[in-house]
Amino acid sequence: MKYFRLFIVLAFITVFSSCSKKNDEVQYSLDENQTQFIQVTAKNHSWYFFNNSGFQKTDKPQNVPSVPFVPWTESRRISAANTCTETGQSIPPAFAVVNRTGILCFEDDKVTLSRDSNIFDDRTASNLIFIDNTPVFSVYKSSFFNKTSGLAEYINSEDQHLFLIQFDVKSRLAYPLLTCSNLIPQLNSEVTDFSWDGTEWICSVKSIEKDRIFFSYIKWNSTAPVLSLSPTNASEHIITSEADADIFRATKEPKDFSQAPDRIKKLVSSTASKISFDMDIKVAGGFSTRSYHNKASDSARQNVNGTKDFLAKALLSKSWSAALFQDGTFYIEGALPGRHILRGGKPIALRLPRLPENFIYTDFTISGTTLYAAWEETDFYKTGRAGFISIDLDKTLYKN
């Protein structure tokens, strides 16, 4: 029996070596659950970082010029990313909200940035959703970290407290759909977060009045299509009702990972049995993300992240699904646009390039056969350098 085992090991090494010699761009291995792991070692990827002028190419994140650490609400970083729904007619574009900067549009391997200083330069932007395949996101000013939020001209202005923004894909321009005053009568109010399940909106509103801070929660719907709204006509169509903290919290609290979509559970099954993690799951062209918590058994858990649970993002599209963990472990299954199904539908794990210490991967999206993953340098609630990496999945997964 021991000679048979030795034969198997030698045979595996021979096959592995042959693969490496035939193509030194990737290395293959299988885990005990038969998930194929691919280690990217070739130049099939490009690094980018954000700066005052937009984004710029670099060879490595550690070579990006250092910047002061600032609260994440005030830093240039990708705060949300997602992909349009597949229609079968063309390659779906993908989008990313870049805080304090603008909107990145990904069209397969082409990347463009649309900036709007009036909306982005002095606000926190996040919460990307899609309505009829149109990107929509929210903005607000942090009363803790944004000094301009305390200026009298801002406090007393109904027009400046923006909430919901539409990004027009054709014109590449951002348009306000709603301001806070369309939802709540109090001046100096900010919608700091919201949840939308496809039918109902629930918002968390922070108001400041004479140095007194109070929170309220609002449900709302519109009698007109949301994309047809503007701050001047929205009040005629918005119907609001009171909610409470428990109702809003229920939309944000992580559910047990056992309740996650089956495709995602199957996709990351080899990891879910080993480590604990918190995962935000989004649907391509869809509504607000849903959060799930996975707790590995104490005996199986690998403390590869110290005592902290890993953070992860997952994305469900019609023909594929994918998940990215903060250390760069990326899972994918299905068929990318115009390509065959990978491994007969079995998961593939791609190991993204290792980041320097105190850097993590935070989010991702896919357009065509190009993966875009956000990275940033972190220090508790502050962010330093940030950017994204693009990876040619066609070259990595299909042509090796």
PAFI-118539 format. One record per residue (C-alpha): x, y, z; residue in three letters. Coordinates in nm, 4 decimals. Each point is the difference from the previous one (the first is absolute). Layout:
         c1         c2         c3   code
          X          Y          Z    Ala
...
//
This chain:
         c1         c2         c3   code
     0.0000     0.0000     0.0000    Met
     0.2813     0.2429     0.0860    Lys
     0.1538    -0.0561    -0.3448    Tyr
    -0.3353     0.0712    -0.1626    Phe
    -0.0282     0.3273     0.1952    Arg
     0.3541     0.0914    -0.1018    Leu
    -0.0910    -0.0666    -0.3625    Phe
    -0.3026     0.2292     0.0245    Ile
     0.2068     0.2793     0.1549    Val
     0.2701    -0.0316    -0.2658    Leu
    -0.2616    -0.0065    -0.2746    Ala
    -0.1604     0.3186     0.1365    Phe
     0.3385     0.1730     0.0170    Ile
     0.0754    -0.1055    -0.3575    Thr
    -0.3324     0.1350    -0.1283    Val
     0.0360     0.3208     0.2025    Phe
     0.3534     0.0526    -0.1322    Ser
    -0.1134    -0.0658    -0.3557    Ser
    -0.2722     0.2618     0.0294    Cys
     0.2499     0.2503     0.1381    Ser
     0.2483    -0.0683    -0.2777    Lys
    -0.2610     0.0233    -0.2748    Lys
    -0.1323     0.3286     0.1346    Asn
     0.1760     0.1925     0.2737    Asp
    -0.2785     0.2572     0.0308    Glu
    -0.2133    -0.1925     0.2473    Val
     0.0386    -0.2895     0.2378    Gln
    -0.2789    -0.2491     0.0657    Tyr
    -0.0938    -0.2052     0.3034    Ser
    -0.3101    -0.1645     0.1466    Leu
    -0.1276     0.0141     0.3561    Asp
    -0.1755    -0.2855     0.1764    Glu
    -0.3374     0.1209    -0.1344    Asn
     0.1291    -0.0057    -0.3572    Gln
     0.0007     0.3761    -0.0363    Thr
     0.2651     0.0913    -0.2531    Gln
     0.2404     0.2663     0.1271    Phe
     0.1903     0.2225    -0.2409    Ile
     0.2915     0.2144     0.1139    Gln
     0.0535     0.3042    -0.2197    Val
     0.3709     0.0493    -0.0588    Thr
     0.0080     0.1678    -0.3423    Ala
    -0.0653     0.3475    -0.1304    Lys
    -0.3642    -0.0550    -0.0826    Asn
    -0.1013     0.2739     0.2423    His
     0.0479     0.3742     0.0465    Ser
     0.0074     0.2103     0.3162    Trp
    -0.1581     0.3464     0.0336    Tyr
    -0.0173     0.2534     0.2822    Phe
    -0.2090     0.3106     0.0651    Phe
     0.1440     0.3486     0.0174    Asn
    -0.1183     0.3605    -0.0307    Asn
    -0.0320    -0.0255    -0.3770    Ser
    -0.1896    -0.3304    -0.0073    Gly
     0.1799    -0.3323    -0.0281    Phe
     0.3439    -0.0995    -0.1192    Gln
     0.1822    -0.3204    -0.0838    Lys
     0.2694    -0.1390     0.2307    Thr
     0.2151    -0.3112     0.0171    Asp
    -0.0851    -0.0864     0.3632    Lys
    -0.2192     0.1486     0.2747    Pro
     0.2998     0.0355     0.2325    Gln
     0.1630     0.2318    -0.2545    Asn
    -0.2937     0.2413    -0.0004    Val
     0.0934     0.3329     0.1634    Pro
    -0.1109     0.0090     0.3629    Ser
    -0.3006     0.2116     0.0924    Val
    -0.1291     0.1078     0.3417    Pro
    -0.2416    -0.2406     0.1653    Phe
    -0.3487     0.1497     0.0212    Val
    -0.3372    -0.1425     0.1135    Pro
    -0.1441    -0.2355    -0.2600    Trp
    -0.2924     0.2385    -0.0552    Thr
     0.2419     0.2646    -0.1284    Glu
     0.2529    -0.2079    -0.1970    Ser
     0.0322    -0.0772    -0.3697    Arg
    -0.0928    -0.3667    -0.0175    Arg
    -0.2430    -0.2308    -0.1737    Ile
    -0.2980    -0.0085     0.2349    Ser
    -0.2294    -0.2178    -0.2133    Ala
     0.0122    -0.1948    -0.3267    Ala
    -0.2383    -0.2138    -0.2045    Asn
    -0.0850    -0.1244    -0.3474    Thr
    -0.3025     0.0630    -0.2195    Cys
    -0.2440    -0.2817    -0.0648    Thr
     0.0883    -0.2285    -0.2905    Glu
    -0.2350     0.0588    -0.2925    Thr
     0.1679    -0.2230    -0.2578    Gly
     0.0297     0.2856    -0.2471    Gln
     0.3396     0.1374     0.1002    Ser
     0.2633    -0.0228     0.2711    Ile
    -0.1511     0.1488     0.3171    Pro
     0.1936     0.3002     0.1279    Pro
     0.0983     0.0236     0.3646    Ala
     0.0290     0.3015     0.2270    Phe
     0.1766     0.1061     0.3165    Ala
    -0.0688     0.2942     0.2280    Val
     0.3284     0.1712     0.0849    Val
    -0.0470     0.2026     0.3152    Asn
     0.0938     0.3692    -0.0320    Arg
     0.0709    -0.0554    -0.3710    Thr
    -0.2683    -0.1314    -0.2380    Gly
    -0.1262    -0.3095    -0.1812    Ile
     0.2248    -0.2566    -0.1663    Leu
    -0.1525    -0.1685    -0.3054    Cys
     0.1445    -0.3381    -0.0980    Phe
    -0.0690    -0.1330    -0.3494    Glu
     0.1940    -0.3254    -0.0174    Asp
     0.3633     0.1202     0.0001    Asp
    -0.0836     0.3697    -0.0501    Lys
    -0.0169     0.2282     0.3058    Val
    -0.1300     0.3572     0.0084    Thr
    -0.0586     0.2397     0.2884    Leu
    -0.2845     0.2507     0.0128    Ser
     0.0585     0.2782     0.2508    Arg
    -0.2426     0.2540     0.1420    Asp
     0.1494     0.2348     0.2567    Ser
    -0.3402     0.1414     0.0974    Asn
    -0.1162    -0.3404     0.1219    Ile
     0.3122    -0.1932     0.1003    Phe
     0.2706     0.2369     0.1203    Asp
    -0.1450     0.0731     0.3427    Asp
    -0.2316    -0.2953     0.0654    Arg
     0.0106    -0.3649     0.0960    Thr
    -0.1323    -0.2193    -0.2835    Ala
    -0.0974    -0.3677     0.0174    Ser
    -0.2961    -0.2456    -0.0078    Asn
     0.0008    -0.0843    -0.3704    Leu
    -0.3213    -0.1588    -0.1276    Ile
    -0.1633    -0.0308    -0.3430    Phe
    -0.3446     0.1037    -0.1171    Ile
    -0.0785    -0.1252    -0.3511    Asp
     0.3733    -0.0627    -0.0454    Asn
     0.0751     0.3643     0.0864    Thr
     0.2552     0.0605     0.2791    Pro
    -0.1404     0.1854     0.3016    Val
     0.1921     0.0875     0.3165    Phe
    -0.0240     0.2192     0.3074    Ser
     0.2051     0.2875     0.1406    Val
     0.0165     0.1817     0.3329    Tyr
     0.2322     0.2083     0.2176    Lys
     0.1446    -0.1437     0.3181    Ser
    -0.0590     0.2348     0.2933    Ser
     0.2965    -0.1579     0.1804    Phe
     0.2670     0.0321    -0.2680    Phe
    -0.1232     0.2447    -0.2646    Asn
     0.0704     0.3549     0.1159    Lys
    -0.2228     0.1586    -0.2652    Thr
    -0.3042    -0.1756     0.1480    Ser
     0.0062     0.2608     0.2779    Gly
     0.0013     0.3071    -0.2224    Leu
    -0.3102     0.2182     0.0331    Ala
    -0.0579     0.0196    -0.3739    Glu
    -0.0130    -0.3781    -0.0156    Tyr
    -0.2059    -0.0529     0.3156    Ile
    -0.2733     0.2367    -0.1171    Asn
    -0.0151    -0.1202    -0.3603    Ser
    -0.2668    -0.2466    -0.1112    Glu
     0.1625    -0.0507    -0.3399    Asp
     0.3474    -0.0982     0.1211    Gln
    -0.0997    -0.2995     0.2130    His
     0.0020    -0.2484    -0.2879    Leu
    -0.1088    -0.3606     0.0455    Phe
    -0.0644    -0.2168    -0.3063    Leu
     0.2002     0.0435    -0.3207    Ile
    -0.0499    -0.1549    -0.3441    Gln
     0.2937    -0.0633    -0.2325    Phe
    -0.1150     0.0273    -0.3615    Asp
     0.1925    -0.2651    -0.1929    Val
    -0.0321     0.1696    -0.3408    Lys
     0.0943     0.3538     0.0971    Ser
     0.2364    -0.1125     0.2798    Arg
    -0.1477     0.2688     0.2244    Leu
    -0.1342    -0.0208     0.3559    Ala
    -0.3417     0.1497     0.0823    Tyr
    -0.1601     0.0469     0.3434    Pro
    -0.3290    -0.1880     0.0362    Leu
    -0.0786     0.0886     0.3616    Leu
     0.1209     0.2301     0.2722    Thr
    -0.0573    -0.0555     0.3699    Cys
    -0.2625     0.2734     0.0005    Ser
    -0.2125    -0.2181    -0.2334    Asn
    -0.0278    -0.2522     0.2843    Leu
     0.0222     0.1933     0.3251    Ile
    -0.0909     0.3604     0.0884    Pro
     0.2846     0.0638     0.2445    Gln
     0.2874     0.2075    -0.1274    Leu
     0.3531    -0.1332     0.0378    Asn
    -0.0957    -0.3636    -0.0493    Ser
     0.2006    -0.2704    -0.1764    Glu
    -0.1065    -0.3438    -0.1232    Val
     0.3044    -0.1872     0.1270    Thr
    -0.1101    -0.3429    -0.1225    Asp
    -0.2872    -0.1739    -0.1749    Phe
    -0.1279    -0.3381    -0.1074    Ser
    -0.2054    -0.0826    -0.3102    Trp
    -0.1402    -0.3467    -0.0639    Asp
    -0.1388     0.0764    -0.3450    Gly
    -0.3308     0.1370     0.1245    Thr
     0.0427     0.1852     0.3287    Glu
     0.2574     0.2544     0.1144    Trp
     0.1049     0.0336     0.3650    Ile
     0.2300     0.2851     0.1011    Cys
     0.1987     0.0921     0.3081    Ser
    -0.0038     0.3783     0.0441    Val
     0.2318     0.1994     0.2236    Lys
    -0.1136     0.3515     0.0947    Ser
     0.1816     0.2701     0.1932    Ile
    -0.1829     0.2851     0.1660    Glu
     0.1782     0.2418     0.2357    Lys
     0.2768    -0.2502     0.0743    Asp
    -0.2564    -0.2684     0.0715    Arg
     0.0299    -0.3164    -0.2101    Ile
    -0.2932    -0.2324    -0.0546    Phe
    -0.0770    -0.2875    -0.2354    Phe
    -0.3186    -0.0899    -0.1797    Ser
    -0.0970    -0.2802    -0.2360    Tyr
    -0.2198     0.0417    -0.3036    Ile
    -0.1690    -0.2329    -0.2439    Lys
    -0.0895     0.1464    -0.3360    Trp
    -0.1319    -0.0827    -0.3430    Asn
    -0.0649     0.2030    -0.3122    Ser
    -0.3167     0.0248    -0.2075    Thr
     0.2222     0.0796    -0.2995    Ala
     0.3001    -0.1951    -0.1328    Pro
     0.2963     0.0842     0.2221    Val
     0.2213     0.0787    -0.2987    Leu
    -0.2475     0.2694    -0.1077    Ser
     0.0324     0.1864     0.3297    Leu
     0.1938     0.3169     0.0695    Ser
     0.0324     0.2125     0.3145    Pro
    -0.2520     0.2472    -0.1464    Thr
    -0.2820    -0.2514    -0.0633    Asn
     0.0777    -0.2868     0.2387    Ala
    -0.2095     0.1297     0.2900    Ser
    -0.3111    -0.0331    -0.2174    Glu
     0.0591    -0.3736    -0.0453    His
     0.1691    -0.1168     0.3200    Ile
    -0.2122    -0.1760     0.2625    Ile
     0.1751    -0.0395     0.3349    Thr
    -0.0787    -0.1822     0.3213    Ser
     0.1820    -0.0338     0.3286    Glu
     0.2202    -0.2995     0.0746    Ala
     0.2168    -0.0768     0.2996    Asp
     0.3528    -0.1102     0.0736    Ala
    -0.0958    -0.3668     0.0265    Asp
    -0.1594    -0.0035    -0.3442    Ile
     0.3010     0.1662    -0.1567    Phe
     0.2471    -0.2138     0.1932    Arg
    -0.1726    -0.3145    -0.1223    Ala
     0.0937     0.0922    -0.3575    Thr
     0.3663     0.0379     0.0946    Lys
     0.0694    -0.2698     0.2592    Glu
     0.1877    -0.3007    -0.1408    Pro
    -0.2024    -0.3166    -0.0407    Lys
     0.1468    -0.3425     0.0560    Asp
     0.1957    -0.1163    -0.3040    Phe
    -0.2214    -0.3073    -0.0186    Ser
    -0.2690     0.2370    -0.1354    Gln
     0.2227     0.1360    -0.2771    Ala
    -0.0786    -0.0785    -0.3666    Pro
     0.0859    -0.3612    -0.0836    Asp
     0.2349     0.0954    -0.2840    Arg
     0.2148     0.2052     0.2356    Ile
     0.0022    -0.2666     0.2710    Lys
     0.1140    -0.2588    -0.2526    Lys
     0.2549     0.2399    -0.1488    Leu
     0.1895     0.0583     0.3261    Val
    -0.0706    -0.3316     0.1732    Ser
     0.3704    -0.0850     0.0247    Ser
     0.0625     0.3231     0.1951    Thr
    -0.3222     0.0100     0.2021    Ala
     0.0940    -0.3188     0.1811    Ser
     0.3347     0.1463     0.1112    Lys
    -0.0333     0.3662     0.0875    Ile
    -0.2572     0.2394     0.1365    Ser
    -0.0910     0.2949    -0.2183    Phe
    -0.2484     0.2790    -0.0629    Asp
    -0.1168     0.0180    -0.3602    Met
    -0.2017     0.2641    -0.1849    Asp
    -0.1872    -0.1538    -0.2938    Ile
    -0.1180     0.2139    -0.2898    Lys
    -0.2001    -0.0840    -0.3113    Val
     0.1098     0.1281    -0.3392    Ala
    -0.2198     0.2941    -0.0975    Gly
    -0.1859    -0.0390     0.3270    Gly
    -0.0969     0.1442     0.3343    Phe
     0.1853     0.0610     0.3257    Ser
     0.2527    -0.2569     0.1160    Thr
    -0.0899    -0.2628     0.2593    Arg
     0.2417    -0.0954     0.2762    Ser
     0.0704    -0.3504     0.1317    Tyr
     0.2219    -0.1382     0.2754    His
     0.1767    -0.3339    -0.0196    Asn
     0.1360    -0.1575     0.3169    Lys
     0.2368    -0.2905    -0.0466    Ala
     0.0138    -0.2631     0.2690    Ser
     0.2662     0.0558     0.2632    Asp
     0.1771    -0.3221    -0.0971    Ser
     0.0094     0.0852    -0.3710    Ala
     0.0604     0.3729     0.0235    Arg
     0.3325     0.1276    -0.1300    Gln
     0.1154     0.3160     0.1723    Asn
     0.1650     0.1324    -0.3149    Val
    -0.1417     0.3441     0.0747    Asn
     0.0813     0.0083     0.3686    Gly
    -0.3140     0.0166     0.2119    Thr
    -0.1932     0.2060    -0.2560    Lys
    -0.2501    -0.1386    -0.2476    Asp
     0.0833     0.0425    -0.3653    Phe
    -0.1906     0.2509    -0.2111    Leu
    -0.1315    -0.1033    -0.3405    Ala
    -0.2189     0.1172    -0.2868    Lys
    -0.1988    -0.2215    -0.2369    Ala
    -0.1796     0.0726    -0.3253    Leu
    -0.2799    -0.1991    -0.1629    Leu
    -0.0476     0.0358    -0.3750    Ser
    -0.2183    -0.2051    -0.2326    Lys
     0.2734    -0.2172    -0.1496    Ser
     0.2687     0.0221     0.2688    Trp
     0.0594     0.0746     0.3655    Ser
     0.3144     0.1130     0.1777    Ala
     0.1341     0.0882     0.3449    Ala
     0.3065     0.1909     0.1193    Leu
     0.1588    -0.0236     0.3452    Phe
     0.2111     0.2780     0.1462    Gln
     0.3219    -0.2010    -0.0392    Asp
    -0.0524    -0.0283    -0.3770    Gly
    -0.1526    -0.3476    -0.0183    Thr
    -0.2499     0.0215    -0.2851    Phe
    -0.2571    -0.2663    -0.0878    Tyr
    -0.1932    -0.0197    -0.3257    Ile
    -0.2338    -0.2467    -0.1712    Glu
    -0.2118    -0.0060    -0.3135    Gly
     0.0627     0.1622    -0.3370    Ala
     0.1191     0.3536    -0.0688    Leu
    -0.1596     0.1827    -0.2979    Pro
     0.0816    -0.1766    -0.3270    Gly
     0.1977    -0.2769     0.1720    Arg
    -0.0678    -0.3621     0.0916    His
    -0.0864    -0.1221     0.3489    Ile
     0.3072    -0.0340     0.2173    Leu
     0.0834    -0.3555     0.1148    Arg
    -0.3492    -0.1249    -0.0691    Gly
    -0.1415     0.2380     0.2601    Gly
     0.2477    -0.0828     0.2777    Lys
     0.1576     0.2905     0.1906    Pro
     0.3407     0.1421    -0.0847    Ile
     0.2014     0.1982     0.2532    Ala
     0.2350     0.2693    -0.1222    Leu
     0.2680     0.1326     0.2327    Arg
     0.0361     0.3718    -0.0670    Leu
     0.3455     0.1553     0.0444    Pro
     0.0960     0.0294     0.3649    Arg
    -0.0395     0.3479     0.1462    Leu
     0.2481     0.1660     0.2385    Pro
    -0.0613    -0.0019     0.3734    Glu
    -0.3021     0.2091     0.1086    Asn
    -0.1492    -0.0112    -0.3513    Phe
    -0.3169    -0.1935    -0.0815    Ile
    -0.2304    -0.0727    -0.2918    Tyr
    -0.3401     0.1569     0.0681    Thr
    -0.2364    -0.0471    -0.2954    Asp
    -0.0160    -0.1141    -0.3614    Phe
    -0.1994    -0.0136    -0.3189    Thr
     0.0319    -0.1635    -0.3420    Ile
    -0.0651     0.1315    -0.3502    Ser
     0.0382    -0.2429    -0.2869    Gly
     0.3057    -0.2074     0.0868    Thr
     0.1758     0.2622     0.2125    Thr
    -0.0015    -0.0073     0.3795    Leu
     0.0372     0.3282     0.1876    Tyr
     0.0835    -0.0251     0.3702    Ala
     0.0295     0.2959     0.2374    Ala
     0.2901     0.0215     0.2446    Trp
     0.0846     0.2427     0.2759    Glu
     0.2416     0.0665     0.2821    Glu
    -0.1797    -0.0079     0.3336    Thr
     0.0599     0.1127     0.3565    Asp
    -0.3080    -0.0633     0.2138    Phe
    -0.2648     0.2429    -0.1347    Tyr
     0.2454     0.1904    -0.2186    Lys
     0.1156    -0.0586    -0.3559    Thr
     0.3291     0.0908    -0.1660    Gly
     0.0886    -0.1017    -0.3523    Arg
    -0.2710    -0.1628    -0.2112    Ala
    -0.0661    -0.1183    -0.3517    Gly
    -0.0952    -0.3077    -0.2001    Phe
     0.1493    -0.2867    -0.1961    Ile
    -0.1248    -0.1272    -0.3361    Ser
     0.0499    -0.3677    -0.0859    Ile
    -0.0490    -0.1573    -0.3425    Asp
    -0.2166    -0.3010     0.0824    Leu
    -0.0054    -0.1100    -0.3620    Asp
     0.3756    -0.0477     0.0078    Lys
     0.0009    -0.1377     0.3535    Thr
    -0.2917    -0.2423    -0.0139    Leu
    -0.0704    -0.0829    -0.3620    Tyr
     0.3291     0.0063    -0.1905    Lys
     0.2226    -0.2116     0.2197    Asn
//
